[in-house]
Amino acid sequence: MDVPAETLDALSHFFLQSLSPDSSLRRAAESSLSSAASSLPSFPLALLRLLSLPSADPQVRLAAAVHFKNLLRSRWSPDSDQPLPSSDKDAIKSLLLPLLLDSPPKLQPLLSESLSLASSHDFPASWPSLLPDLVAALAASLAVPDYSRANAVLSAANSLFIKFRHSFDSQAVRLDLKYSLDLFAAPLLDAFLSTSRRVAASISSPDTLRPLFESQRLCCEIFHSLNSIELPEFFEDHMREWMTEFRTYLVTSYAAVVEAEGTVDALRAAVCENLQLYMEKNEEEFRDYLEGFASAVWGLLTSNSPATVASPSRDQLTVTAIRFLTTVSTSVHHALFGSPEVLGQICTSIVFPNIRLRDEDEELFEMNYVEYIRRDIEGSDVDTRRRIACELLKGIASHYREQVTALVSGQIQQMLASFAANPSENWKEKDAAIYLVVALAPKPGGAVTTPLVDVESFFTSVIMPELQGQDTNINPMLKAGALKFFTVFREQIPKNTALALLPTVLRFLVSESNVVHSYAANCIEKLLLVRDKAPNSVTAVPRYTALDINPFVPQIITGLFHAMQFPDSQENPYIMKSMMRVLGVANIGGEVAAGCVASLASVLVEVCKNPKNPTFNHYLFEAIAAVIGRSGEKEPTLLSMFESSLFPVLQKILVDDIAEFWSYAFQIFAQLIELTRPPLSDNYMQLFQVLLSPESWKRSASAPALVRLLQAYLQKVPSEMNREERLLQVLGIFSRLVSAPSTEELGFFVLNTVVENLGYDMIAPHLKDIWAALFTRLQNRRTVKFVNSLVIFMSLVLVKHGPGILVDSINVVQPNIFTAILQQFWIPNLRLISGAIEVKLTVVASTRLICEAPGLLNVSAAELWGKMLDSIITLLTKSEQNGVELEEDAPDIHETVGYSVSFARLHYAGKREEDPLKEIRDPKQYLVTSLAGLSVQSPGRFGAVIEKNLDPSSKAMLLQLCATYNSVIV
């Protein structure tokens, strides 16, 4: 790689500056690197040269390796916006593996990942030399032996083959797997066995063992990848060799220093992962080895001293080992654990020790509350000792429920008795008891129950004393456990009890523990989601209404804002989610509502400085929308106060181009406009001008929110469309939106709102162009979604302006084209419409077509008339069978996992669906009444058409409807 020295010096300088704490220097360096990437020939080769220089600054080499990896991620694919030239790719392929093998350990993982990124596109078809080179390098490294290079080769191979774990099983994947097995399966086994012999010869030498165990761990990882799709013939033929060595590592003790470091535990964990894989995929072939491995794994978990078992270095091993036993316990081999002695040993030696809190749990609770909560209440604790131990109990209980229940119930009582004997010393026993009850409670989708304890009695005797304690900061982990129990079993706690305890829960909002005040906020939020079936109805209604919580609202809001003042809780998503839920249920007004919006606006001002927590920010905007929606409609005088609090920060979002918040700002503006009585203020009209400018629509991610805002203007000030050719600008926006697949539905939203709110005299001059744009799009893209949207739009034009205007305006585009549209699109797609309002609209419009449109009433159109009626009845039948999906008053809003400048809909700022046919209550009745009236005008004619053209099921449905509504079709 011949790269000029001055180029390397410049790149080195840029990378050093990119690591500077000075943000201006960092941005300048990143800009310079971006320019170099686009202008410098063979830029990726220059990066490779820089990171290969031993004389370069280690930080520069590391930064160059990261940049190189990211470059391959974005530009290696031929489908990327700026793919790398083939000449650069070929050079990289020839250089990457040798460089990886000779690089320092800190660079090897990055280069290995780079190799994986490139190989994911090119291996094996466009990179046939890669695997033979790896095999040769592995053999040469083991011959020396040089385990530093050997492990680098195995790490590269591991990154190459790991795709087989996640790839969809296909012929192409199987061909790649066969190629990989033919070249690498035998060398892998040779490496594994030869290293095993070296391990046996060095059993008491820690320095020698460390790289050997790492080598074996990598071999086990590759074993897992190559066996992920199916059991390969080579591995089946050599299963005994693999399994013999696997068991050896599980039952052999090594030098104490190596055991303590956890090196061998990482290998044992990889072995257990492979046992789990074979148990799940190859149980029949694995059967002969199962009992021996179950015994070995069980022994591994029970034979170590408590101190060793509690060591963090054993976490991964403990979890994978228990997971393997859990799989065995739920299989046909569950009898291995069926005896009372074995069940007792499993509980006392494996489950209960791993349920108890460890020092690491306490440290996580205090130092990283976000991670603690993520594990504890968000279901991401599947890889923790506590959770996996409970999963083992559940697995065994699937066949031995009574025995397990008796053992666990006894243990819970023993733990509580131990706590009662010495609460200050034995508080962890009570915590473990609460955890067992919560973790083992079945969650079938309804109310959470448990056979272990009587919930109400346990709540009264065990939980309430913790909640009612005077000092909210004593034993915070116990307080958190009590709040979690209340939250999990909230449906089992009587309403009166829960409301009486609400002030007690509110006290914990001022707890100094981030976990405790987060759990208190979470408890309040989850209580408001509880729903009960209404009497004599299948519909569930909220248990707690505004009437129930209104007396507590000022205290709740104050407590939640207070909790956000604690260090690390300024952007606590659980607090803001609780705020959102309370404001979405409660009735607040006057100074309370105005003060709440002002406080929320202040929070928004702060997060605008550095938007880093997307989940918190989403709930913040939801909370603002909830107050506006519930208070602004009831007290319009509040709107001016809301505007004075929100306008400055919302305008700052737009002016400073805080892209993450654009969509939110537009939705809040739309909500405010919908609640404001015309005429709109100058601020709103200035925003309208910005909205209509093409520049605003260049950011496609904001399009849904912009459309929402445009709809608000069209509904509130339709007369403004007559001025300054604004309607043309709106139709230009429609045209751009409908021309792209990703925004075509938004284009219809705009068009539907225009038709709903503007008079015919305003839209008539533009109808021909509208139809032409839609039909052109229809020619190029006949998707179900587009055609359904077109049918809905045509139906809306018909019900607003009549069949004659619809048919005539379409036929202006091309004579008699309406009949073709009807045959090819309207009739076939009518039965595919969904949504209560959409079904009603299209049924009524289609009914009016067959009852009022002269072209369809003509005798020559009898067959077309019959097909249209058949589609109408099919749609009504389908919608009746499916029912109407009702949106909950307060759905559990899904959390955002990271920032992308994309649209996130605000539930509380959602656009209300307007029914354009409020006067028609029942579309089925409208159909049969219209048909009956039509048949009176021409007795016998339409009955014959129905008999000839309708499907038997449609005829039966029509007869049923006629009987229901006491109508007759002659």
Beta strands, then each sheet from edge to edge (+ up, - down):
strand 1: 531-533
strand 2: 540-542
sheet 1: 1+ 2-
end
